[in-house]
Amino acid sequence: MVASLAVDGPAEQSKKVRAGDILVSIDQVDVRGMSPEDLAQYILGPPGSRVRLGFIRDGSELLYVELTRGWTMKRSVDSKWSNPLPPNHSLVSGPIGFP
């Protein structure tokens, strides 16, 4: 089942795939019951190549979506620069790390 979509990834950009859809095929290969690691072997591919995904939606509707693979990074944190800095805060120059 699709838990969430990668931010700005091909599936999200298509506006055809939704959280809750159940993935049943990749390029006409039945993938029901496959582990996430096995699924990755079929889903991942060179950026720009095409992949055809089959989903079951709402328990019965069969839906096929063709996507163009791309580089995606799931963004889990949004950040914002605060200027000026809050009181008692300052920027540190140079390398930062732990011994």
Biopython code that builds the backbone (N, CA, C, O; Angstrom):
import numpy as np
from Bio.PDB.StructureBuilder import StructureBuilder

atoms = [
    (1, "MET", "N", (0.843, -1.179, 0.000)),
    (1, "MET", "CA", (0.000, 0.000, 0.000)),
    (1, "MET", "C", (0.891, 1.246, 0.000)),
    (1, "MET", "O", (1.938, 1.271, 0.647)),
    (2, "VAL", "N", (0.472, 2.255, -0.717)),
    (2, "VAL", "CA", (1.197, 3.521, -0.766)),
    (2, "VAL", "C", (0.921, 4.258, 0.544)),
    (2, "VAL", "O", (-0.213, 4.645, 0.826)),
    (3, "ALA", "N", (1.981, 4.446, 1.342)),
    (3, "ALA", "CA", (1.828, 5.147, 2.617)),
    (3, "ALA", "C", (1.866, 6.660, 2.408)),
    (3, "ALA", "O", (1.053, 7.396, 2.967)),
    (4, "SER", "N", (2.816, 7.110, 1.600)),
    (4, "SER", "CA", (2.932, 8.533, 1.282)),
    (4, "SER", "C", (3.713, 8.665, -0.018)),
    (4, "SER", "O", (4.356, 7.717, -0.470)),
    (5, "LEU", "N", (3.651, 9.827, -0.601)),
    (5, "LEU", "CA", (4.342, 10.090, -1.868)),
    (5, "LEU", "C", (5.553, 10.967, -1.612)),
    (5, "LEU", "O", (5.510, 11.860, -0.765)),
    (6, "ALA", "N", (6.636, 10.716, -2.343)),
    (6, "ALA", "CA", (7.825, 11.554, -2.233)),
    (6, "ALA", "C", (7.489, 12.966, -2.694)),
    (6, "ALA", "O", (6.906, 13.156, -3.761)),
    (7, "VAL", "N", (7.856, 13.944, -1.896)),
    (7, "VAL", "CA", (7.586, 15.341, -2.219)),
    (7, "VAL", "C", (8.226, 15.678, -3.561)),
    (7, "VAL", "O", (9.425, 15.478, -3.756)),
    (8, "ASP", "N", (7.419, 16.187, -4.475)),
    (8, "ASP", "CA", (7.850, 16.577, -5.822)),
    (8, "ASP", "C", (8.351, 15.401, -6.661)),
    (8, "ASP", "O", (8.970, 15.613, -7.704)),
    (9, "GLY", "N", (8.096, 14.178, -6.229)),
    (9, "GLY", "CA", (8.495, 13.006, -7.001)),
    (9, "GLY", "C", (7.544, 12.764, -8.164)),
    (9, "GLY", "O", (6.503, 13.413, -8.261)),
    (10, "PRO", "N", (7.897, 11.827, -9.052)),
    (10, "PRO", "CA", (7.066, 11.561, -10.222)),
    (10, "PRO", "C", (5.621, 11.172, -9.882)),
    (10, "PRO", "O", (4.693, 11.598, -10.569)),
    (11, "ALA", "N", (5.425, 10.379, -8.848)),
    (11, "ALA", "CA", (4.060, 9.957, -8.494)),
    (11, "ALA", "C", (3.233, 11.144, -8.018)),
    (11, "ALA", "O", (2.080, 11.305, -8.417)),
    (12, "GLU", "N", (3.825, 11.975, -7.165)),
    (12, "GLU", "CA", (3.093, 13.153, -6.682)),
    (12, "GLU", "C", (2.799, 14.108, -7.832)),
    (12, "GLU", "O", (1.695, 14.642, -7.932)),
    (13, "GLN", "N", (3.778, 14.322, -8.695)),
    (13, "GLN", "CA", (3.599, 15.246, -9.813)),
    (13, "GLN", "C", (2.521, 14.762, -10.782)),
    (13, "GLN", "O", (1.852, 15.573, -11.422)),
    (14, "SER", "N", (2.350, 13.445, -10.892)),
    (14, "SER", "CA", (1.343, 12.911, -11.813)),
    (14, "SER", "C", (-0.074, 13.237, -11.363)),
    (14, "SER", "O", (-0.991, 13.304, -12.182)),
    (15, "LYS", "N", (-0.254, 13.442, -10.059)),
    (15, "LYS", "CA", (-1.571, 13.700, -9.459)),
    (15, "LYS", "C", (-2.532, 12.534, -9.694)),
    (15, "LYS", "O", (-3.747, 12.708, -9.601)),
    (16, "LYS", "N", (-1.997, 11.347, -9.999)),
    (16, "LYS", "CA", (-2.827, 10.176, -10.249)),
    (16, "LYS", "C", (-2.669, 9.119, -9.169)),
    (16, "LYS", "O", (-3.520, 8.238, -9.047)),
    (17, "VAL", "N", (-1.595, 9.184, -8.381)),
    (17, "VAL", "CA", (-1.335, 8.207, -7.336)),
    (17, "VAL", "C", (-1.690, 8.842, -5.997)),
    (17, "VAL", "O", (-1.385, 10.008, -5.750)),
    (18, "ARG", "N", (-2.344, 8.054, -5.127)),
    (18, "ARG", "CA", (-2.766, 8.563, -3.821)),
    (18, "ARG", "C", (-2.280, 7.644, -2.712)),
    (18, "ARG", "O", (-2.099, 6.442, -2.910)),
    (19, "ALA", "N", (-2.071, 8.237, -1.539)),
    (19, "ALA", "CA", (-1.822, 7.416, -0.356)),
    (19, "ALA", "C", (-3.031, 6.505, -0.176)),
    (19, "ALA", "O", (-4.174, 6.941, -0.310)),
    (20, "GLY", "N", (-2.768, 5.242, 0.126)),
    (20, "GLY", "CA", (-3.849, 4.272, 0.280)),
    (20, "GLY", "C", (-4.031, 3.381, -0.930)),
    (20, "GLY", "O", (-4.642, 2.318, -0.819)),
    (21, "ASP", "N", (-3.511, 3.788, -2.101)),
    (21, "ASP", "CA", (-3.559, 2.922, -3.290)),
    (21, "ASP", "C", (-2.734, 1.667, -3.007)),
    (21, "ASP", "O", (-1.728, 1.725, -2.300)),
    (22, "ILE", "N", (-3.156, 0.558, -3.552)),
    (22, "ILE", "CA", (-2.449, -0.706, -3.361)),
    (22, "ILE", "C", (-1.741, -1.062, -4.661)),
    (22, "ILE", "O", (-2.382, -1.269, -5.692)),
    (23, "LEU", "N", (-0.409, -1.133, -4.603)),
    (23, "LEU", "CA", (0.397, -1.452, -5.778)),
    (23, "LEU", "C", (0.280, -2.941, -6.077)),
    (23, "LEU", "O", (0.579, -3.773, -5.220)),
    (24, "VAL", "N", (-0.158, -3.281, -7.300)),
    (24, "VAL", "CA", (-0.337, -4.694, -7.664)),
    (24, "VAL", "C", (0.540, -5.124, -8.834)),
    (24, "VAL", "O", (0.791, -6.316, -9.009)),
    (25, "SER", "N", (1.012, -4.166, -9.642)),
    (25, "SER", "CA", (1.877, -4.553, -10.764)),
    (25, "SER", "C", (2.835, -3.427, -11.122)),
    (25, "SER", "O", (2.541, -2.243, -10.957)),
    (26, "ILE", "N", (4.015, -3.855, -11.628)),
    (26, "ILE", "CA", (5.011, -2.928, -12.139)),
    (26, "ILE", "C", (5.442, -3.477, -13.489)),
    (26, "ILE", "O", (5.986, -4.578, -13.577)),
    (27, "ASP", "N", (5.197, -2.709, -14.531)),
    (27, "ASP", "CA", (5.516, -3.150, -15.896)),
    (27, "ASP", "C", (4.975, -4.560, -16.160)),
    (27, "ASP", "O", (5.683, -5.426, -16.675)),
    (28, "GLN", "N", (3.730, -4.767, -15.803)),
    (28, "GLN", "CA", (2.981, -6.014, -16.032)),
    (28, "GLN", "C", (3.488, -7.203, -15.211)),
    (28, "GLN", "O", (3.121, -8.343, -15.498)),
    (29, "VAL", "N", (4.321, -6.962, -14.197)),
    (29, "VAL", "CA", (4.767, -8.014, -13.290)),
    (29, "VAL", "C", (3.920, -7.915, -12.022)),
    (29, "VAL", "O", (3.841, -6.851, -11.408)),
    (30, "ASP", "N", (3.287, -9.023, -11.630)),
    (30, "ASP", "CA", (2.479, -9.059, -10.408)),
    (30, "ASP", "C", (3.409, -8.936, -9.208)),
    (30, "ASP", "O", (4.281, -9.782, -9.008)),
    (31, "VAL", "N", (3.230, -7.885, -8.406)),
    (31, "VAL", "CA", (4.122, -7.625, -7.278)),
    (31, "VAL", "C", (3.424, -7.778, -5.923)),
    (31, "VAL", "O", (3.984, -7.410, -4.891)),
    (32, "ARG", "N", (2.214, -8.315, -5.927)),
    (32, "ARG", "CA", (1.514, -8.507, -4.652)),
    (32, "ARG", "C", (2.307, -9.439, -3.751)),
    (32, "ARG", "O", (2.734, -10.516, -4.168)),
    (33, "GLY", "N", (2.496, -9.009, -2.513)),
    (33, "GLY", "CA", (3.210, -9.819, -1.542)),
    (33, "GLY", "C", (4.718, -9.646, -1.545)),
    (33, "GLY", "O", (5.401, -10.249, -0.718)),
    (34, "MET", "N", (5.261, -8.838, -2.453)),
    (34, "MET", "CA", (6.709, -8.621, -2.493)),
    (34, "MET", "C", (7.147, -7.709, -1.353)),
    (34, "MET", "O", (6.389, -6.851, -0.899)),
    (35, "SER", "N", (8.379, -7.909, -0.900)),
    (35, "SER", "CA", (8.963, -7.049, 0.134)),
    (35, "SER", "C", (9.315, -5.698, -0.490)),
    (35, "SER", "O", (9.455, -5.599, -1.709)),
    (36, "PRO", "N", (9.460, -4.656, 0.336)),
    (36, "PRO", "CA", (9.873, -3.352, -0.203)),
    (36, "PRO", "C", (11.194, -3.430, -0.968)),
    (36, "PRO", "O", (11.366, -2.742, -1.975)),
    (37, "GLU", "N", (12.126, -4.259, -0.501)),
    (37, "GLU", "CA", (13.407, -4.401, -1.188)),
    (37, "GLU", "C", (13.216, -4.981, -2.589)),
    (37, "GLU", "O", (13.847, -4.528, -3.544)),
    (38, "ASP", "N", (12.334, -5.994, -2.709)),
    (38, "ASP", "CA", (12.070, -6.586, -4.015)),
    (38, "ASP", "C", (11.342, -5.594, -4.929)),
    (38, "ASP", "O", (11.631, -5.519, -6.123)),
    (39, "LEU", "N", (10.405, -4.841, -4.366)),
    (39, "LEU", "CA", (9.686, -3.834, -5.157)),
    (39, "LEU", "C", (10.645, -2.807, -5.735)),
    (39, "LEU", "O", (10.492, -2.381, -6.880)),
    (40, "ALA", "N", (11.635, -2.409, -4.942)),
    (40, "ALA", "CA", (12.587, -1.389, -5.388)),
    (40, "ALA", "C", (13.319, -1.829, -6.650)),
    (40, "ALA", "O", (13.655, -0.996, -7.491)),
    (41, "GLN", "N", (13.571, -3.130, -6.793)),
    (41, "GLN", "CA", (14.266, -3.624, -7.984)),
    (41, "GLN", "C", (13.453, -3.362, -9.254)),
    (41, "GLN", "O", (14.020, -3.197, -10.334)),
    (42, "TYR", "N", (12.135, -3.325, -9.121)),
    (42, "TYR", "CA", (11.267, -3.089, -10.278)),
    (42, "TYR", "C", (10.940, -1.611, -10.463)),
    (42, "TYR", "O", (10.850, -1.134, -11.594)),
    (43, "ILE", "N", (10.762, -0.889, -9.369)),
    (43, "ILE", "CA", (10.345, 0.514, -9.455)),
    (43, "ILE", "C", (11.504, 1.420, -9.848)),
    (43, "ILE", "O", (11.349, 2.291, -10.704)),
    (44, "LEU", "N", (12.661, 1.222, -9.231)),
    (44, "LEU", "CA", (13.793, 2.106, -9.496)),
    (44, "LEU", "C", (14.388, 1.829, -10.867)),
    (44, "LEU", "O", (14.384, 0.694, -11.342)),
    (45, "GLY", "N", (14.888, 2.858, -11.484)),
    (45, "GLY", "CA", (15.505, 2.722, -12.798)),
    (45, "GLY", "C", (16.144, 4.024, -13.200)),
    (45, "GLY", "O", (16.086, 5.000, -12.452)),
    (46, "PRO", "N", (16.751, 4.059, -14.362)),
    (46, "PRO", "CA", (17.432, 5.281, -14.798)),
    (46, "PRO", "C", (16.460, 6.456, -14.923)),
    (46, "PRO", "O", (15.361, 6.297, -15.456)),
    (47, "PRO", "N", (16.858, 7.629, -14.437)),
    (47, "PRO", "CA", (16.016, 8.812, -14.612)),
    (47, "PRO", "C", (15.687, 9.007, -16.088)),
    (47, "PRO", "O", (16.549, 8.878, -16.958)),
    (48, "GLY", "N", (14.428, 9.317, -16.347)),
    (48, "GLY", "CA", (13.973, 9.522, -17.718)),
    (48, "GLY", "C", (13.328, 8.294, -18.330)),
    (48, "GLY", "O", (12.623, 8.400, -19.334)),
    (49, "SER", "N", (13.563, 7.116, -17.733)),
    (49, "SER", "CA", (12.917, 5.907, -18.248)),
    (49, "SER", "C", (11.482, 5.843, -17.739)),
    (49, "SER", "O", (11.134, 6.497, -16.756)),
    (50, "ARG", "N", (10.661, 5.058, -18.407)),
    (50, "ARG", "CA", (9.233, 4.978, -18.069)),
    (50, "ARG", "C", (8.953, 3.705, -17.280)),
    (50, "ARG", "O", (9.627, 2.689, -17.451)),
    (51, "VAL", "N", (7.947, 3.778, -16.415)),
    (51, "VAL", "CA", (7.492, 2.623, -15.656)),
    (51, "VAL", "C", (5.969, 2.677, -15.585)),
    (51, "VAL", "O", (5.384, 3.743, -15.392)),
    (52, "ARG", "N", (5.338, 1.518, -15.745)),
    (52, "ARG", "CA", (3.868, 1.436, -15.691)),
    (52, "ARG", "C", (3.476, 0.718, -14.411)),
    (52, "ARG", "O", (3.820, -0.447, -14.208)),
    (53, "LEU", "N", (2.754, 1.424, -13.549)),
    (53, "LEU", "CA", (2.338, 0.899, -12.258)),
    (53, "LEU", "C", (0.848, 0.602, -12.277)),
    (53, "LEU", "O", (0.057, 1.378, -12.813)),
    (54, "GLY", "N", (0.472, -0.524, -11.689)),
    (54, "GLY", "CA", (-0.938, -0.878, -11.557)),
    (54, "GLY", "C", (-1.343, -0.815, -10.097)),
    (54, "GLY", "O", (-0.664, -1.374, -9.236)),
    (55, "PHE", "N", (-2.438, -0.140, -9.816)),
    (55, "PHE", "CA", (-2.923, 0.039, -8.449)),
    (55, "PHE", "C", (-4.367, -0.414, -8.340)),
    (55, "PHE", "O", (-5.124, -0.367, -9.309)),
    (56, "ILE", "N", (-4.734, -0.851, -7.150)),
    (56, "ILE", "CA", (-6.141, -1.027, -6.803)),
    (56, "ILE", "C", (-6.487, 0.115, -5.868)),
    (56, "ILE", "O", (-5.805, 0.358, -4.872)),
    (57, "ARG", "N", (-7.563, 0.812, -6.211)),
    (57, "ARG", "CA", (-8.015, 1.953, -5.415)),
    (57, "ARG", "C", (-9.411, 1.663, -4.880)),
    (57, "ARG", "O", (-10.263, 1.109, -5.574)),
    (58, "ASP", "N", (-9.615, 2.046, -3.651)),
    (58, "ASP", "CA", (-10.923, 1.894, -3.008)),
    (58, "ASP", "C", (-11.407, 0.453, -3.040)),
    (58, "ASP", "O", (-12.609, 0.202, -3.123)),
    (59, "GLY", "N", (-10.481, -0.494, -2.974)),
    (59, "GLY", "CA", (-10.846, -1.895, -2.869)),
    (59, "GLY", "C", (-11.202, -2.601, -4.155)),
    (59, "GLY", "O", (-11.211, -3.831, -4.183)),
    (60, "SER", "N", (-11.501, -1.871, -5.236)),
    (60, "SER", "CA", (-11.908, -2.576, -6.450)),
    (60, "SER", "C", (-11.474, -1.921, -7.752)),
    (60, "SER", "O", (-11.237, -2.623, -8.735)),
    (61, "GLU", "N", (-11.365, -0.619, -7.789)),
    (61, "GLU", "CA", (-11.034, 0.075, -9.032)),
    (61, "GLU", "C", (-9.582, -0.200, -9.415)),
    (61, "GLU", "O", (-8.676, 0.061, -8.623)),
    (62, "LEU", "N", (-9.350, -0.727, -10.628)),
    (62, "LEU", "CA", (-8.001, -0.979, -11.125)),
    (62, "LEU", "C", (-7.553, 0.224, -11.938)),
    (62, "LEU", "O", (-8.256, 0.671, -12.844)),
    (63, "LEU", "N", (-6.385, 0.741, -11.607)),
    (63, "LEU", "CA", (-5.877, 1.965, -12.215)),
    (63, "LEU", "C", (-4.443, 1.740, -12.658)),
    (63, "LEU", "O", (-3.630, 1.228, -11.888)),
    (64, "TYR", "N", (-4.122, 2.117, -13.893)),
    (64, "TYR", "CA", (-2.745, 2.039, -14.390)),
    (64, "TYR", "C", (-2.212, 3.449, -14.570)),
    (64, "TYR", "O", (-2.899, 4.322, -15.101)),
    (65, "VAL", "N", (-0.983, 3.662, -14.122)),
    (65, "VAL", "CA", (-0.340, 4.966, -14.212)),
    (65, "VAL", "C", (1.040, 4.766, -14.815)),
    (65, "VAL", "O", (1.814, 3.933, -14.342)),
    (66, "GLU", "N", (1.353, 5.527, -15.860)),
    (66, "GLU", "CA", (2.691, 5.479, -16.443)),
    (66, "GLU", "C", (3.437, 6.718, -15.985)),
    (66, "GLU", "O", (2.974, 7.844, -16.167)),
    (67, "LEU", "N", (4.615, 6.490, -15.381)),
    (67, "LEU", "CA", (5.416, 7.575, -14.845)),
    (67, "LEU", "C", (6.787, 7.601, -15.510)),
    (67, "LEU", "O", (7.284, 6.578, -15.981)),
    (68, "THR", "N", (7.380, 8.771, -15.540)),
    (68, "THR", "CA", (8.760, 8.912, -15.960)),
    (68, "THR", "C", (9.603, 8.975, -14.695)),
    (68, "THR", "O", (9.407, 9.841, -13.841)),
    (69, "ARG", "N", (10.536, 8.050, -14.590)),
    (69, "ARG", "CA", (11.382, 8.006, -13.403)),
    (69, "ARG", "C", (12.239, 9.267, -13.332)),
    (69, "ARG", "O", (12.617, 9.844, -14.351)),
    (70, "GLY", "N", (12.531, 9.675, -12.102)),
    (70, "GLY", "CA", (13.369, 10.847, -11.892)),
    (70, "GLY", "C", (14.099, 10.721, -10.574)),
    (70, "GLY", "O", (13.847, 9.805, -9.791)),
    (71, "TRP", "N", (15.001, 11.644, -10.340)),
    (71, "TRP", "CA", (15.698, 11.691, -9.064)),
    (71, "TRP", "C", (14.751, 12.298, -8.055)),
    (71, "TRP", "O", (14.187, 13.367, -8.292)),
    (72, "THR", "N", (14.571, 11.629, -6.933)),
    (72, "THR", "CA", (13.717, 12.184, -5.895)),
    (72, "THR", "C", (14.401, 12.069, -4.553)),
    (72, "THR", "O", (15.112, 11.102, -4.278)),
    (73, "MET", "N", (14.179, 13.048, -3.741)),
    (73, "MET", "CA", (14.610, 13.036, -2.357)),
    (73, "MET", "C", (13.386, 13.394, -1.548)),
    (73, "MET", "O", (12.763, 14.429, -1.785)),
    (74, "LYS", "N", (13.039, 12.560, -0.606)),
    (74, "LYS", "CA", (11.877, 12.867, 0.221)),
    (74, "LYS", "C", (12.284, 13.910, 1.254)),
    (74, "LYS", "O", (13.187, 13.694, 2.063)),
    (75, "ARG", "N", (11.607, 15.027, 1.205)),
    (75, "ARG", "CA", (11.888, 16.102, 2.145)),
    (75, "ARG", "C", (11.083, 15.845, 3.412)),
    (75, "ARG", "O", (9.854, 15.795, 3.375)),
    (76, "SER", "N", (11.773, 15.684, 4.524)),
    (76, "SER", "CA", (11.067, 15.393, 5.760)),
    (76, "SER", "C", (11.026, 16.589, 6.692)),
    (76, "SER", "O", (10.240, 16.612, 7.639)),
    (77, "VAL", "N", (11.863, 17.581, 6.435)),
    (77, "VAL", "CA", (11.907, 18.750, 7.297)),
    (77, "VAL", "C", (11.917, 19.991, 6.425)),
    (77, "VAL", "O", (12.702, 20.090, 5.483)),
    (78, "ASP", "N", (11.051, 20.931, 6.738)),
    (78, "ASP", "CA", (11.087, 22.217, 6.076)),
    (78, "ASP", "C", (11.829, 23.173, 7.001)),
    (78, "ASP", "O", (11.673, 23.104, 8.220)),
    (79, "SER", "N", (12.624, 24.053, 6.438)),
    (79, "SER", "CA", (13.373, 24.988, 7.268)),
    (79, "SER", "C", (13.128, 26.411, 6.794)),
    (79, "SER", "O", (12.682, 26.655, 5.674)),
    (80, "LYS", "N", (13.434, 27.327, 7.679)),
    (80, "LYS", "CA", (13.257, 28.737, 7.370)),
    (80, "LYS", "C", (14.366, 29.508, 8.073)),
    (80, "LYS", "O", (14.634, 29.264, 9.250)),
    (81, "TRP", "N", (15.014, 30.434, 7.373)),
    (81, "TRP", "CA", (16.059, 31.255, 7.957)),
    (81, "TRP", "C", (15.419, 32.370, 8.751)),
    (81, "TRP", "O", (14.537, 33.076, 8.262)),
    (82, "SER", "N", (15.872, 32.520, 9.976)),
    (82, "SER", "CA", (15.362, 33.569, 10.852)),
    (82, "SER", "C", (16.368, 34.706, 10.864)),
    (82, "SER", "O", (17.494, 34.544, 11.335)),
    (83, "ASN", "N", (15.963, 35.848, 10.351)),
    (83, "ASN", "CA", (16.859, 36.983, 10.335)),
    (83, "ASN", "C", (16.100, 38.213, 10.797)),
    (83, "ASN", "O", (15.148, 38.588, 10.113)),
    (84, "PRO", "N", (16.421, 38.847, 11.852)),
    (84, "PRO", "CA", (17.612, 38.593, 12.656)),
    (84, "PRO", "C", (17.448, 37.337, 13.515)),
    (84, "PRO", "O", (16.345, 36.820, 13.698)),
    (85, "LEU", "N", (18.582, 36.868, 14.032)),
    (85, "LEU", "CA", (18.565, 35.694, 14.890)),
    (85, "LEU", "C", (17.827, 36.009, 16.186)),
    (85, "LEU", "O", (17.805, 37.156, 16.631)),
    (86, "PRO", "N", (17.224, 34.988, 16.787)),
    (86, "PRO", "CA", (16.561, 35.212, 18.074)),
    (86, "PRO", "C", (17.573, 35.665, 19.128)),
    (86, "PRO", "O", (18.772, 35.446, 18.960)),
    (87, "PRO", "N", (17.108, 36.291, 20.208)),
    (87, "PRO", "CA", (18.024, 36.737, 21.269)),
    (87, "PRO", "C", (18.834, 35.551, 21.805)),
    (87, "PRO", "O", (18.346, 34.422, 21.850)),
    (88, "ASN", "N", (20.065, 35.824, 22.205)),
    (88, "ASN", "CA", (20.977, 34.823, 22.782)),
    (88, "ASN", "C", (21.377, 33.733, 21.789)),
    (88, "ASN", "O", (21.754, 32.641, 22.214)),
    (89, "HIS", "N", (21.308, 33.992, 20.472)),
    (89, "HIS", "CA", (21.739, 33.049, 19.447)),
    (89, "HIS", "C", (22.765, 33.732, 18.550)),
    (89, "HIS", "O", (22.682, 34.935, 18.302)),
    (90, "SER", "N", (23.727, 32.958, 18.067)),
    (90, "SER", "CA", (24.715, 33.506, 17.151)),
    (90, "SER", "C", (25.154, 32.423, 16.184)),
    (90, "SER", "O", (24.966, 31.235, 16.445)),
    (91, "LEU", "N", (25.740, 32.836, 15.064)),
    (91, "LEU", "CA", (26.269, 31.895, 14.087)),
    (91, "LEU", "C", (27.693, 31.532, 14.455)),
    (91, "LEU", "O", (28.437, 32.366, 14.971)),
    (92, "VAL", "N", (28.072, 30.306, 14.195)),
    (92, "VAL", "CA", (29.423, 29.834, 14.472)),
    (92, "VAL", "C", (30.129, 29.647, 13.144)),
    (92, "VAL", "O", (29.576, 29.043, 12.225)),
    (93, "SER", "N", (31.346, 30.159, 13.031)),
    (93, "SER", "CA", (32.094, 29.979, 11.786)),
    (93, "SER", "C", (33.047, 28.802, 11.936)),
    (93, "SER", "O", (33.395, 28.405, 13.048)),
    (94, "GLY", "N", (33.454, 28.263, 10.826)),
    (94, "GLY", "CA", (34.385, 27.146, 10.838)),
    (94, "GLY", "C", (33.683, 25.815, 10.958)),
    (94, "GLY", "O", (32.455, 25.759, 11.028)),
    (95, "PRO", "N", (34.468, 24.719, 10.982)),
    (95, "PRO", "CA", (33.881, 23.383, 11.044)),
    (95, "PRO", "C", (33.182, 23.136, 12.371)),
    (95, "PRO", "O", (33.626, 23.590, 13.426)),
    (96, "ILE", "N", (32.093, 22.415, 12.293)),
    (96, "ILE", "CA", (31.320, 22.078, 13.491)),
    (96, "ILE", "C", (31.247, 20.559, 13.560)),
    (96, "ILE", "O", (30.985, 19.904, 12.551)),
    (97, "GLY", "N", (31.471, 20.005, 14.718)),
    (97, "GLY", "CA", (31.411, 18.548, 14.851)),
    (97, "GLY", "C", (31.654, 18.132, 16.281)),
    (97, "GLY", "O", (31.750, 18.959, 17.187)),
    (98, "PHE", "N", (31.749, 16.855, 16.455)),
    (98, "PHE", "CA", (31.986, 16.299, 17.774)),
    (98, "PHE", "C", (33.303, 15.533, 17.748)),
    (98, "PHE", "O", (33.638, 14.916, 16.737)),
    (99, "PRO", "N", (34.060, 15.565, 18.858)),
    (99, "PRO", "CA", (35.341, 14.852, 18.893)),
    (99, "PRO", "C", (35.155, 13.350, 18.823)),
    (99, "PRO", "O", (36.135, 12.605, 18.842)),
]
sb = StructureBuilder()
sb.init_structure("model")
sb.init_model(0)
sb.init_chain("A")
sb.init_seg("    ")
for serial, (resi, resn, name, xyz) in enumerate(atoms, 1):
    if name == "N":
        sb.init_residue(resn, " ", resi, " ")
    sb.init_atom(name, np.array(xyz, "f"), 0.0, 1.0, " ", f" {name:<3s}", serial, name[0])
structure = sb.get_structure()
